[in-house]
């Protein structure tokens, strides 16, 4: 899976599950602020990552993820 496929998959589930506006999903935008994420949303993200990419994440994994690009790169590092 290449990075564009990861971006497309992530954006698709963010739009569906978090009712995000596609125009707001900009690589350098702050993911937490853009999606107004709370602790339960991170639990949903863990489940969505497992369902879509087949690996488990932990709360610690999200501590270094600030932007959407950080998130895409994090997933790319786990699936490559």
C-alpha positions in Angstrom: 0.0 0.0 0.0 1.5 3.3 -1.0 1.1 6.6 0.8 -1.6 7.9 -1.5 -3.7 4.8 -0.8 -3.2 5.3 2.9 -4.2 9.0 2.7 -7.3 8.0 0.7 -8.3 5.3 3.1 -7.7 7.5 6.2 -9.6 10.4 4.7 -12.5 8.2 3.8 -13.0 6.9 7.3 -12.4 10.3 8.9 -15.2 11.7 6.6 -17.5 8.8 7.4 -16.9 8.3 11.1 -15.9 11.7 12.3 -18.1 13.7 9.8 -15.0 15.6 8.8 -15.1 18.0 5.9 -12.8 16.8 3.1 -11.5 20.3 2.6 -10.2 20.4 6.2 -8.1 17.3 5.8 -4.9 19.2 4.9 -1.6 17.4 5.5 -0.1 20.1 7.8 -3.3 20.9 9.7 -3.5 19.9 13.4 -5.4 16.7 13.4 -6.6 17.0 17.1 -7.9 20.5 16.6 -9.4 20.0 13.2 -11.4 16.9 14.2 -12.0 18.2 17.8 -10.9 14.8 19.1 -11.7 13.6 22.6 -10.5 10.4 24.4 -13.4 8.3 23.0 -12.6 9.5 19.5 -9.0 8.1 19.9 -10.6 4.7 20.9 -12.5 4.9 17.6 -9.3 5.7 15.7 -7.6 2.6 17.2 -10.5 0.4 16.0 -10.6 2.0 12.6 -6.8 1.6 12.1 -7.0 -2.1 13.1 -10.0 -2.7 10.7 -8.5 -0.8 7.8 -4.7 -1.5 8.2 -4.6 -4.7 10.3 -2.4 -3.5 13.2 -2.9 -2.5 16.8 -2.1 1.0 18.2 -1.8 2.4 21.7 -2.5 5.7 23.2 1.2 6.4 23.3 1.3 6.1 19.5 -0.8 9.2 19.2 1.4 11.4 21.5 3.8 12.3 18.7 1.1 12.6 16.0 0.2 16.3 15.5 -0.7 16.8 11.9 -2.6 14.7 9.4 0.7 14.1 7.6 2.2 12.7 10.9 -0.8 10.4 11.0 -0.4 9.2 7.4 3.3 8.7 8.0 2.7 6.8 11.2 0.4 4.4 9.4 2.8 4.1 6.4 5.6 3.1 8.8 3.5 0.3 10.2 2.2 -1.2 7.0 5.4 -1.0 4.9 
